[in-house]
Structures are given as C-alpha cells and as structure tokens.
Amino acid sequence: MTRDLTTCSTHVLDAALGVPAAGLGVRLADATGAVLAEAETDDDGRIRFDPGLAPGPHTLRFETGAWFAAADRDHFHPHVEVAFEVTGEQPHLHVALLLSPFAYTTYRGS
C-alpha cells in the first residue's frame, strides 16, 4: 500500500565526544530546494519534522561548521548535506548522522 505522506526525523551524535549534538541547525528541503522546515536538535540531538513528505528526493542540511565554530572546535566540513529518497512506502524515515570535526557517517535508522 502506498501512503500519501511520510514523516521524517533525525538524530545527530558527536562521535568525537560521545554525546548528542545539541543545538545543531538542520534544514529540510524538497527536490526544488524549497525549505520545508528548519529546526535545531534538542538536548538529545534529535529533531522530528512536522511536515509530511511527498514521494521524491529530499535533503537534510546540517549546519556543522557553525555548530563546531560556536564550540571553538576545529572542523573541516562547513555543512553536511544528506540526500534521500522518499518512496511513500514507509510511514516514517529516520536519517541519522554520526559527526566528528573531520568526518561523518550517515545511515537510514529506524
């Protein structure tokens, strides 16, 4: 059964310090680049976005440079942009990010 809209959440962990990445700015956009939502991660490094997503490509842009700079930490990536595809087959997508000053890993969580 195909669903009309899919919800989306993210969780960011500071892998270098072993703690959630609280206060990190994240922007959710559609295929045209239109911003659907913007938020900052909570104390646990999480955001659950309100808008439902139609099928198609989307991106999450994590403002990592500003976040590291605010903590006076050296870093390499000014931002991390994760592209993902919404198929409409799942009611929810969770996009996780493991972050360090000079590397990152992302995966589809549950």
N, C-alpha and C positions, 0 to 999 in steps of 0.2 A: 504494500500500500504506500503510495507517495503522499507525503504530507505537504501542506502549503508553506509553512514557515518552520525554520529550525532556530533554536536558541543557541547562544554561544557564551562560553566563559573562558577565562584564562587563569593561570596560576604561575607566578614568577618566583623562582628561588635563586638567591645569591649563592651560587655553588662555591665561591671562594671563601665565604664566611660561614656557610652552612645555615643561613637564616632566610626567612621570606624577604622578598624585595618590596618593602612597604613604601608607598608614596611614589611609585613609578608611573609616569603618564603613558597611557595607551589610547590609540585611536583605531576605531573600526571603520573600514571603508568598503564600498562595493566596487565592482569592476570598472566603473567610470571614474573612480577616485572620490566620489561623493562621500563625505564623512557621515556615517550613520550614528555614531556615538563616540564620546570621549570620556575617559574616567581615569582615576588614579587607583592603583592597587591598595587594598586595605591592609591592616596590620599583619594579616596572614598572607599577603602577596596575591590576593585574589580579586577578580572582577567578574561579575555576572552582568552581561549586557542586556538591556531591556528590549531593544527591537528584535523582532523575529526576522530571520534572514531568508530571502527567496533563493531558490537554486541558482548557482552560478559562482564565479570566482569572487573572493573577498580577501582583504588583507587586515592584519593587525600590525600596527606600527608602534613599537616600544621605544620611548624616548630615553634610551640608555645613556647617551652622552651627558645630558643634563642631569640625570639621576646620579651618575658617578661623580660629575663635577661638583654637585651640591654636597657630596660627602668628601670632597677633596681627595678623590682617588683617581690615579692614572687610569686611562682606558683607551681602547682602540676604535671601537665602533660608535659613531655618533648616534646611530639608531639601529634597531633591528626590525626588519620588515618580514613578516611571515605571510606568505600567500597560501590560501587553502581553498578547496572547492566544496561548496555546499551542494549536495545531490538531492536533498529533500527526502531521502530515505530514512534519515535518523532524526528523532525529535530534538536532539541536543548534540553539539560539538564542543569539546574541551580542548583548547590549544595550550599546551604547557611550554614554558621556557625556562631552561637552566642557564643561568647567566654568570659570567665572570668578566673581569675587566678586559680580557684579550680573546675571549672565545664564548660561544654559546651553542646550545643544542635545543632543538625544539621537537616536539612529538605530539601526536593526537592522543590525548588521555581519555579517561572515562568519566 
